[in-house]
Amino acid sequence: MSMDDLYHEIILDHYKSPRHRASELEGAQVSVHHSNPLCGDELDLRLRVADGAIEDLAFDGDGCSISMASASAMGQAVVGRELGDAEDLAEAFRLMMHGEGHKREDDLADGIAFEGVAKFPVRVKCALLGWMALLDAIESYRGGDGRGSRDD
């Protein structure tokens, strides 16, 4: 099995059996909505923070396999991380999606499987949807408004 085949299997697994996908998150302090108007992907992300770290998150939405699988992989990668570390990891993912190499490959966990998406510029926004929602949620949490909505 090639690496491309393995990465394809990881993405399909996250799409078919998403982690952290739920319509509610008890005790969530922040909720954000992001959409990708180019392809119609919609994602709601809820975040619960404790002691400066992401205690849990939940996402829900409608979108392509790449956007939903990437949000699932993102959840696995960031739950338990301090907010600043999660932001840094999201930036590492963003750089990877823009073809600028990869950093923190081990920390990205299954997120590294999306590296091949960078070859398809029209799909990059799909892969980034959950990660950009995470950054927005962290910013909203720090700002205290607890609500956010953005078209990416």
N, C-alpha and C positions, 0 to 999 in steps of 0.2 A: 504494500500500500504506500503510495507516495504521500508527501506532506500535504499536497493540495487535497488529496482524497481524505486524509485524516482531518484537515481543517474543515472540509465540507461536512464531514460526519459530525464534528463538534457543533457547527452552526445548526445543522438539522436537529441535533439532540436538544439544543437550547430552544429551538423553535417549537418542537413537538412537546417538550417537557420543561417549560420555562420555570426558572427559579425566581422567587420573590414576586411572582405575578399574583396580584390580589386587588380587588376593588376597594378594599379598606385596609387601614393600618392603625390599630389601636394605639392611642397616645401620640399620633403623628403631630409634629409641631409645624410642619410646613407641607404645602401641596403646590405643585406647579403643573402647568399644562404647556406642552410644546407640540408644534405641528410642523410638518414639512409640506408646504402648499404645492410643491412641484409634483409630489406623488401621492399626497393625501394621507400620509402617516400621521397618526394622532397618538400622543402619549401623555398620561397623567402619572406623576411621580409624587409619592408621599415619603417623608423622611422623619425618622425619630432619632434624636440626638441625645446622648447622655455622656456627661463628663468630657465634652469636646470631641466625641467620636460618634460615628454613625452606628447606632445601636441596631437599627433595622431600617429597611425601606421596602416599599411595595410600588409596583408599576402596573398600569393597566392601559389598554388602548387597542387601536386597530391599525395594522400596518403590515408591511411586507415581512417576509421571513427574516431579512437582514436586520430591520429595525427592532423587531421584537426579540430576536435571538441576541442581538448586541446588548439590549437593555437587561436581559437575563444574565449574560456574562458580566456586565457591569455590576449588577447587584452582588454577584458572588465575589467579585474582586474588591469591593469597597466596604462591605459590611464589616464592622469591627475596626476600621481605620479611623485615625484622627482626621478631622476635617481638612486640615492643610495637606496631609498625606493623600487624601482622596482627591483633592484638587490637583495635586502634582501628578497623580496617576491618570486623571482625566486629560491633563495636558499631554502626557506621554502618549496616550491613545490618539489624541487629536493629531499630534505630529506624525505618528505612524500612518494615520489615514491620509495625510497629505504627502506621503512618500518621503518623509524626512527621517527614515530609519526607525529603529525601535529601541527604547530604553525601558528598563524595568520589566523585561520580558517575563520573569518569574512572577512578579507582582500582578501583571495583567492577567495571569492565569489563562483561562479559555479566551480571553479577549484578544490574545495574539492570533487566534484563528481568523480574525477579520483583516489581517494584513493584506491579503490578496484583493480585498475590496478596493484598495487604493488604486488598482489598475482600471477601475471603472468609475470615473469621476462622478457620473450621475448617481451612483449608489453610495458615495461617501457620506452624504447628508443623512441617508438612512441609517448607516452604522453609527453616526455621531449623535443621533437624536436623543437617546437615553443619557449619554455622557454629558451633553450640553444641558439637558434638564437637571442632571445632578449638580452641575456647576451653578445653575440658576437657583436650585433649591438651597444650596449651601449659602449663596449670597443672600437669598431671602431670609434664611434662618438668622444669619448674622445681622441683617437689617431689621429683623423683628416683625416684618409685615406678614410673613407666613403665606403669602399668595403671590403667584407669578403666572404669567402666560406669555408665550412668545412664539412667533413663527420663525423657524430657523432658516 
